[in-house]
Amino acid sequence: MNLPYNAFPLDQDPYDVRGFPHRLYIGGQWRPSSDGGLIEVTDPSSGAVIAAVPDATLEDAAAAVEAAAKAAKGWRQTAPRKRSEILRRCFELMVERSETLAMLISLENGKALRDARGEVAYAAEFFRWNAEEAVRITGEFGTAPSGANRIVVDYQPIGICILITPWNFPAAMATRKIAPALAAGCTVILKPASETPLTAYALAALYSEAGVPDGVVNVLTTSTPGTLTSAILADPRVRKLSFTGSTGIGRALLAEAAKHVTSCSMELGGNAPFIVFDDADLDAAIDGAMIAKMRNAGEACTAANRIYVQSGIHDAFADGLAQRMAALKIGAGTKADTECGPMITKKAVDKIDRLVKDAVNRGAKALCGGSVPEGDGFFYPPTVLSEVSPDADMAHEEIFGPVAPITRFESEAQAIFHANNTEYGLAAYLYTRDVARGMRVAAEIEAGMIGLNRGLMSDPAAPFGGVKQSGLGREGGQHHGIAEFMEAKYIAVTF
Ligand code: NAP
């Protein structure tokens, strides 16, 4: 699709891909940045510029905090049932508009439409789930051990939240934060990734239509995220930072938030092991690997980054996976038959290329793919490498692309050692028909989430998050996600 540069007027149907608003969204108003600056948005399948969004200034950031502060009292006092109904309406509108939203995600992120459709469905579920949770926020009541008083614990919205999201799930990473924050009664400022801002703005229009009051959700894009985030965090009314992105930026933000003792939730990088034992169902393990590796063409924090296969099943698994990977259709995400879209940037392709070359230099063999294709766009082909050394750089860094590195192992203890030999601890996958072994190994693996005979575990109803350098806090799940946006107030009562 060839969209004219910066040619989206504000008075068209906001759900027309060619006509939705994509200015700063502050206090319910669409506006340019205070100095007129712009950030260009690129179609990764061609490298062409498709739009430009405002480059927010410190003045715009202050206006967003002011708008969130103005709306805070009204929103926290809105009845939970009413908040729930508005969130439910966000879910319904996302489902109604899912095709348009999916097309927009494909366009700016590059992911195949089938992945984009999956993302919209997943993203919408956060509204449905949190609409259901919003009316079930409870407190505690007890008697002090001394008998002197009663203990009442009330959970209250934490305050204004700044939410920072990455480009790999432009809709879901935003709704996974916005829905629980709103359910808890907080007002928010969302800063989406510069590569994929259009989806965030399209969704802002949808929230407004669903009845989210002006100022409850504010959205701004900036080319200077560090400067703006520091300024926002320095405002004492801002009490929460919820970040999803790389571990490096997460660490820097934790240090910044520490200056103001601001509550932080951190959903950071991953390096998921995918372990296949000899007794696994081979077809199920290959199906699972295709999902765990190729959802979003490998651009997922939960992506299988290291595949460990026991000797007895190794060759059959490697051949089967290579056949399936080689058959995938590569192309622009917006094309109906594409199965593997482009990477987000040329820089991402260069990183994958470096990691593959390093693995091959250390003895890995490419069973399919393995080199950057000629032509426009930021493509890398589905690649399977066997005999990958545990010392290869890709065993320690996120590949974030369609490369499946296979390493052979012999014993259960070896598999556990490899799996835990990383600073990350987000997700892990295990395939075995022996459930006792599956549960035993799952207990030993240092990760926040385990897929046991499953290649996909993301679910708004379950707590998503990591251990070690993969982060702090959880999103989704019963109470977990909302609890990140609330704080306990204890009242000692004598009567
Ligand atoms: P990133 O470079 O860390 O950026 C994430 C967000 O932080 C973007 O909005 C970015 O803005 C912003 N940012 C960059 N520097 C900042 C600063 N100094 N202060 C404040 N904000 C700043 O990550 P990414 O490349 O977008 O995303 C990929 C990473 O996210 C991977 O490591 C992946 O594993 C991780 N991830 C984790 C999860 C999870 O749930 N654990 C989910 C998805 C992705 P700009 O775009 O303007 O730079």
Residues whose N, C-alpha, C, O or C-beta is under 5 A from the ligand:
A	BS01	NAP	I164 T165 P166 W167 K191 P192 A193 S194 E195 T222 P225 G226 T229 T244 G245 S246 T247 I249 E267 L268 G269 G270 C301 S470
